[in-house]
Amino acid sequence: MALDKIDIAILSELQQDGRMSNAALAERVGLSQSACSRRLDILESSGAVRGYHARLSNAALGHSATVIVHISLAGQSEKQLAEFEAAVKRCPNVLVCYLMSGEYDYLLRIAARDLQDYERIHKEWLSAMPHVVRINSSFALREVIDRTGIGLPPEMAVR
């Protein structure tokens, strides 16, 4: 989908405040409310806007440990990848999972209450997933940045 300056402005405003009303969004981007609503519908249906949600604090919910996990599988056939991906989607502590190029097949970001909780997740979930042959875990010491969206390139920014 090709985005014009108005689309970029809408996306920029939504990244700042996804709860703003259509009226406020329309005013900020210089459109009528009906035109803004039509544009937003198109952005949503095209996948440019993937959804709206509240960002919860893992620490506030009792999950103060963030673990970055690299996983290697026994192979990379479509069947093996599909079976692993189906299993990883069932693990409630996995926040993010990427299929990777390079040394490891997958990278996961996991929320755990503490080291003992991660040991449980490792034993009950990760080690039990199909085709896993190697698990490498690293524990985050401190979160430096966690963006929900990307900054707009200067050539796309609305002035």
C-alpha positions in Angstrom: 0.0 0.0 0.0 1.4 3.4 -1.0 1.0 5.9 1.9 0.6 9.6 1.3 1.3 12.5 3.7 -2.2 12.3 5.2 -1.9 8.5 5.8 1.5 9.1 7.4 0.0 11.9 9.6 -2.8 9.6 10.7 -0.4 6.8 11.6 1.9 9.2 13.4 -0.9 10.6 15.5 -2.2 7.0 16.3 1.2 5.9 17.4 1.2 8.8 19.9 -2.4 8.2 21.1 -4.3 5.2 19.8 -7.3 6.1 21.9 -8.0 9.6 20.4 -11.4 10.1 19.0 -12.0 10.3 15.3 -12.9 14.0 15.7 -9.6 14.8 17.4 -7.7 12.7 14.8 -9.5 14.5 11.9 -8.7 17.9 13.4 -5.0 17.0 13.9 -4.6 15.8 10.3 -6.7 18.5 8.6 -9.6 16.3 7.4 -13.3 16.1 7.9 -14.4 13.4 10.3 -16.0 11.3 7.6 -12.9 11.5 5.3 -10.7 10.7 8.3 -12.9 7.7 9.2 -12.7 6.4 5.6 -8.9 6.8 5.5 -8.6 5.0 8.9 -10.8 2.1 7.7 -8.5 1.7 4.7 -5.4 1.8 6.8 -6.9 -0.9 9.1 -8.2 -3.2 6.3 -4.8 -2.9 4.5 -2.9 -4.0 7.6 -1.1 -0.7 8.1 -2.9 -0.5 11.5 -2.7 -4.0 13.0 -4.8 -3.3 16.1 -5.4 -1.3 19.2 -4.5 -2.4 22.7 -3.4 -1.3 26.2 0.4 -1.8 26.9 0.6 -3.5 30.2 3.7 -3.6 32.4 5.1 -7.1 32.8 6.7 -6.1 36.1 3.4 -4.7 37.4 1.8 -8.1 36.6 4.5 -9.9 38.5 6.7 -10.9 35.6 9.9 -8.9 36.3 12.3 -11.2 34.3 12.7 -10.8 30.6 14.5 -13.6 28.9 15.8 -13.6 25.3 15.9 -17.2 24.0 17.5 -18.5 20.9 16.3 -21.9 19.7 17.7 -24.3 17.2 15.6 -27.1 15.6 16.6 -30.5 14.3 15.7 -29.3 10.8 13.8 -26.7 8.9 11.2 -28.6 6.9 7.8 -27.0 6.5 6.4 -29.6 8.8 9.0 -29.1 11.6 8.6 -25.3 11.4 4.8 -25.5 11.5 4.8 -27.9 14.4 7.2 -25.8 16.4 5.3 -22.6 15.7 2.0 -24.1 16.7 3.6 -25.2 20.0 5.2 -21.8 20.7 1.9 -20.0 20.2 0.4 -22.0 23.0 3.0 -20.9 25.6 1.5 -17.9 27.4 4.9 -16.5 28.5 6.2 -16.1 25.0 5.7 -12.4 24.1 7.5 -12.4 20.7 8.7 -15.2 18.4 10.7 -14.6 15.2 11.8 -17.1 12.6 15.5 -16.1 12.1 18.3 -16.4 9.6 21.7 -17.2 10.9 22.9 -19.5 13.7 19.6 -20.0 15.4 16.2 -20.8 13.9 14.0 -18.8 16.3 14.4 -15.9 18.7 11.8 -15.5 21.6 11.2 -12.9 24.2 9.7 -14.4 27.3 8.3 -12.9 30.5 8.9 -14.8 33.7 8.3 -14.0 37.3 11.8 -14.9 38.3 14.6 -17.4 37.6 12.6 -20.3 39.1 9.6 -19.4 37.0 11.9 -19.4 33.9 13.2 -22.8 34.9 9.6 -24.0 34.9 8.9 -22.5 31.5 12.1 -24.0 30.1 11.3 -27.4 31.4 7.5 -27.6 30.8 7.3 -25.6 27.6 10.5 -24.9 25.7 12.2 -28.3 26.1 9.0 -30.0 25.3 8.4 -28.2 22.0 8.8 -30.4 18.9 12.2 -30.6 17.1 14.1 -28.4 19.6 17.7 -29.4 19.8 19.3 -26.4 21.4 18.1 -23.6 23.7 20.3 -20.6 24.5 18.9 -18.2 27.2 20.0 -14.7 28.1 18.5 -12.6 30.9 17.8 -8.9 30.3 19.4 -6.8 33.1 17.5 -3.6 32.3 15.1 -2.4 29.6 16.7 0.5 27.8 14.0 1.1 25.1 10.8 -0.7 24.1 9.1 1.2 21.2 5.6 0.3 20.0 6.2 1.9 16.6 8.9 3.3 14.4 9.8 6.9 13.9 8.8 8.3 10.5 11.6 8.9 8.1 12.2 12.6 7.6 11.0 12.5 4.0 7.6 11.1 5.2 7.1 13.5 8.1 4.3 16.0 7.8 5.4 19.5 8.3 
